[in-house]
Amino acid sequence: MPPTTLAKRGVSDDGGVSDMDATRRFYDTVAAAYAAALPDTRAEAPLDLGMIAQFVADLPDGDGLIVDAGCGTGRLLAHLATLGASPLAGVDLSPAMVTRAREAQPDIRVEVAELTALPFPDATVRGILCWYAIIHSDADEVTAISREARRVLRPGGTLLMGFQAGTGTRRIEHPYGHDVTMDAVLHDPATIARALDAAGFDVTAVAERAARAREKHAQGFVLARRR
């Protein structure tokens, strides 16, 4: 039997926008295997962790949540907590991922939500970590995600995006041991920086590192502050 093709918020086989329900089903399917394969931050390089640490250091003082947008099974919520970020919240498209995150982090608010419809009032959030949550988003979707992040962030609030760097798309075969394939989008860090600038952010850091270990692509990071 051929593998099932599912894509998360990305590019389908015919070049169109992926079906959100298919995206949800994919991540619901792989949630348990994903949690076992990525239990913590051991997959991150020192530069990656340094960018997250800078994100936390740049958070404005005062009230407001720090949100892991696209939190998956919650492993970065745990890391943010170790850095002293509080109060925390997480959102993810997949109910199964959210269930895992709630089990791992029972004291943290985690909800099912899309990155273009965050469940927070205007200008109430201090920071948003968007860690590999745009890797299946095309340019228009990145624009919409950036605008939604700006909506919920306080002026001066920080946003960090991490993603696979490059151009075009890539096909992921048999992820996490499941007989499915998935399409993903590579992003140029300079292009992401321009999109954030256009959405109302001041970019404070742009970084890119070469692929390492089992990675097939370079990794990109953009840190920004809401104007």
C-alpha positions in Angstrom: 0.0 0.0 0.0 1.5 3.4 -0.9 2.0 5.9 1.9 -0.6 8.5 2.6 0.4 12.0 1.7 -0.6 14.6 4.2 0.8 18.1 4.6 0.7 20.6 7.5 -0.4 24.1 6.5 1.9 23.8 3.5 2.0 22.9 -0.2 -0.1 20.0 -1.5 0.9 17.8 -4.4 -0.9 20.1 -6.8 0.7 23.2 -5.4 -2.4 24.4 -3.6 -2.9 25.2 0.1 -3.2 22.0 2.2 -6.4 21.0 3.9 -6.3 21.9 7.5 -8.2 18.8 8.5 -5.5 16.6 6.8 -2.9 18.6 8.7 -4.6 17.9 12.0 -5.0 14.2 11.2 -1.3 13.9 10.4 -0.2 15.4 13.7 -2.8 13.5 15.6 -1.4 10.3 14.0 2.3 11.0 14.9 1.8 12.6 18.3 2.9 9.7 20.4 5.9 8.9 18.2 6.8 12.6 18.1 6.7 12.8 21.9 9.0 9.8 22.2 11.5 11.0 19.5 11.7 14.6 20.8 11.2 14.6 24.6 13.2 17.7 25.3 15.7 20.1 23.6 18.5 17.6 23.0 17.9 18.0 19.2 18.7 21.7 19.4 22.2 23.1 18.7 23.8 25.6 21.1 23.0 28.4 18.7 19.3 27.4 18.7 19.2 27.4 22.4 21.0 30.7 22.5 18.3 32.3 20.3 15.7 31.1 22.7 17.6 32.4 25.7 17.9 35.8 23.9 14.1 35.7 23.2 13.5 35.3 26.9 16.0 38.0 27.9 14.3 40.4 25.5 10.8 39.9 27.0 9.4 43.2 28.2 8.6 43.7 31.9 5.1 43.6 33.2 2.1 41.4 32.8 1.3 39.1 29.9 1.6 35.5 28.7 4.6 34.0 27.0 3.1 31.8 24.3 4.6 28.8 22.5 2.7 29.0 19.2 2.7 25.6 17.6 3.8 24.0 20.9 3.4 20.4 19.8 3.9 18.0 22.7 5.1 20.9 25.0 8.9 20.2 25.1 9.7 23.9 24.5 7.2 25.0 27.2 9.3 23.0 29.7 12.5 24.6 28.4 11.0 28.1 28.7 10.0 27.4 32.2 13.6 26.5 33.1 14.7 29.9 31.7 12.3 31.6 34.1 9.6 32.6 31.5 6.3 33.0 33.2 3.3 32.8 32.9 3.3 30.4 29.9 0.7 29.2 27.5 0.8 26.9 24.4 -1.4 26.4 21.3 -1.3 23.8 18.6 -3.4 22.7 15.7 -3.5 19.1 16.7 -5.7 17.9 19.6 -3.5 14.9 20.1 -0.4 17.1 20.4 -2.3 19.3 22.9 -3.3 16.3 25.0 0.4 15.3 25.2 1.4 18.8 26.1 -1.2 19.0 28.8 -0.1 15.7 30.3 3.6 16.8 30.3 2.8 20.3 31.6 -0.4 20.1 33.6 0.1 23.5 35.2 0.4 25.4 31.9 -2.6 26.5 29.8 -2.5 24.7 26.4 -5.3 25.0 23.8 -6.1 23.8 20.3 -5.8 26.8 18.0 -4.5 28.0 14.6 -1.6 30.4 14.4 -3.8 32.7 12.4 -6.5 32.8 15.1 -4.8 32.9 18.5 -7.1 32.7 21.5 -5.8 35.9 23.2 -7.1 39.5 23.3 -5.3 42.3 21.5 -2.0 43.5 22.9 -2.0 41.2 25.9 0.9 38.8 25.2 4.5 39.6 26.2 6.2 37.1 23.9 5.6 34.5 21.2 7.9 31.6 20.4 7.1 30.2 17.0 9.6 27.3 16.9 9.4 25.4 13.6 5.7 26.2 13.4 5.9 27.9 10.0 7.8 25.1 8.3 4.6 24.1 6.5 3.4 27.6 5.8 3.7 29.4 2.4 4.6 33.1 2.1 1.0 34.3 2.4 0.4 32.2 5.5 3.6 33.5 7.1 2.2 37.0 6.5 -1.1 36.1 8.1 0.7 34.5 11.1 3.0 37.5 11.5 0.0 39.9 11.6 -1.8 37.7 14.1 1.3 37.7 16.3 1.4 41.4 16.1 -2.3 41.7 17.1 -1.9 39.8 20.4 1.6 41.1 21.3 2.0 44.2 23.5 4.1 47.0 22.0 7.7 45.9 22.7 6.7 42.2 22.9 9.1 39.8 21.3 8.6 37.1 18.6 11.1 34.4 17.7 10.7 32.2 14.6 12.7 29.1 13.9 12.5 27.2 10.7 14.4 25.2 8.1 16.3 27.6 5.9 16.4 27.7 2.1 14.0 28.0 -0.8 11.4 25.8 -2.3 9.7 22.8 -0.7 10.9 19.4 0.6 9.2 16.0 0.9 9.4 14.2 4.3 9.1 10.4 3.9 7.9 8.1 6.7 8.1 10.6 9.5 8.4 9.2 13.1 8.0 5.7 11.7 4.6 6.2 10.1 3.7 5.2 6.6 2.9 8.8 5.4 4.7 11.5 3.6 4.6 15.2 4.3 5.4 18.4 2.3 7.2 21.2 4.0 8.4 24.7 3.0 11.9 26.1 3.3 12.3 29.8 4.2 15.0 32.3 3.6 15.8 34.2 6.9 16.1 37.5 5.1 12.6 37.0 3.5 11.1 36.2 6.9 12.8 39.3 8.4 11.2 41.4 5.6 7.8 39.9 6.2 8.0 40.7 10.0 9.1 44.2 9.2 6.1 44.7 6.9 3.8 43.2 9.6 4.9 45.9 12.2 8.0 44.4 13.8 11.5 45.7 14.3 13.9 42.8 13.6 16.6 42.5 16.2 18.5 39.4 15.1 18.8 37.1 12.1 20.8 33.9 12.2 21.4 30.9 10.0 23.5 27.8 10.7 24.6 24.9 8.6 22.8 21.5 8.8 24.3 19.2 11.4 24.0 15.5 12.4 20.9 14.1 10.6 19.6 17.5 9.4 19.3 17.9 5.7 18.9 21.7 5.6 20.3 24.8 7.2 18.4 26.3 10.1 17.2 29.9 10.3 16.1 32.1 13.1 14.6 35.6 13.2 14.0 37.5 16.5 11.8 40.6 16.4 10.1 43.2 18.6 6.6 44.5 18.0 6.6 48.2 17.2 
